Amino acid sequence: MDDSFMLGVAVRAKIRVAVDTSRTELMNSLLQQCLNDQDKFLDVIDAVLSFRPDTYRKGLARTLLDAGSAWTVSAEGDSLERRVDATAREQFELASSPDDDAARELREAWAQAYGLTPDPSDAWDHAIKAVEAALWPLVVPKNPTATLGTIEKAIVAKPSKWNLALESNSIGGVETLHALLKMMWPNPDRHATGATRVPTQQEAEGVVQIAVLIVQWVRAGMFTLENAPAGAGPLSNPSVPVV
């Protein structure tokens, strides 16, 4: 029954309330609007988490799971996100756990793809930035501002220079990585030739999952210079398993 807290939640959830009412009336006003509109109820829960994640994250996550909700609490505990396959969520948390540029961009991409108010184009942009941050130190170490297009061209220009520990009889590892990069670049809403378009939600989710995979490969030292020792990637992290 904290006035400033309830008002802050109302503002963030875009709920109109009277500021000159009692605490009980303010609380009842918020609750009534939640009961009248399920989407607004989600907005309020999301707002509450943003203000007090440590207070509510564990209990709410358990309640949502027990209720079979399509929503869960984000890894940071400060927002709601759509529930995804447990294995995919685990791989994302592992790939984004270090404190570096790739992880920060990956977390933002995930939030924009699976958050309460998703933005497919922004999710795609941050997924690209995550992969750029993971790959430039190895592919173009003298160009920290290289775009994914530049990185992709550098890889395909000299495929024999690189090694990806994922080979088959029909396609080489580097060709596999190159194909994934071509799927990500460019964001059709930003750099496409001719008319642009906003990517679909499904497309954005797929690109974010590709970014998780590539960042994880780099962290695990799977993508290296041809003569580099195993595990020598610039983001090597032995704690990250290889999918």
PyMOL commands that set and color helices and strands:
alter all, ss='L'
color gray80, all
select helices_A, chain A and resi 3-12+23-36+38-51+53-66+86-95+101-114+120-139+148-157+159-161+173-184+201-219
alter helices_A, ss='H'
color red, helices_A
select strands_A, chain A and resi 71-73+80-82+162-164+223-225
alter strands_A, ss='S'
color yellow, strands_A
deselect
rebuild
show_as cartoon
